[in-house]
Amino acid sequence: MKAKIVKTDEQWRQELTPEQYQILRRKGTERAFTGPYWNTKDKGIYRCAGCGAELFSSDTKYDSGCGWPSFYAPMRNDAIEEAPDYSHGMVRTEVLCARCGGHLGHVFPDGPRPTGLRYCINSYALKFEKKE
């Protein structure tokens, strides 16, 4: 992983769309089945919308039925960080971009083999780079 990216809140506001800012910097979420990538079947790489770090591959994407892009593994273990999330009266594990600290979504232990994990990621936290 490349060096950490640190920016002021104002810099993030200027560089991100309102949707990206709300999710990546304010830990928001998009409504289920509304993001641009929840149903994408194309081959490619999903990068962080904040810093461009490679996060997930289409090879690990699957249809979990939850309405958000779901993956069973990140591209590399050091691409993401996890943190406990006790918001909204729930106990969950938050997924963050290891490079810029942007909120991506959450990981749950109900995914498919081989990992048994479901990385439930907001579309607006991602930028898709289609393979030619």
Buried (B, 14 or more C-beta within 10 A) or exposed (E): BEEEBEBEEEEBEEEBEEBBBBBBBEBBBBEEEEBBBBEBEEEBBBBBBBBBBBBBBBEBBBEBEBBBBBBBBBBEEEBBBEEEBEEEEEEBBBBBBBBBBBBBBBBBEEBEEEBEBBBBBBBBBBBBEEEE
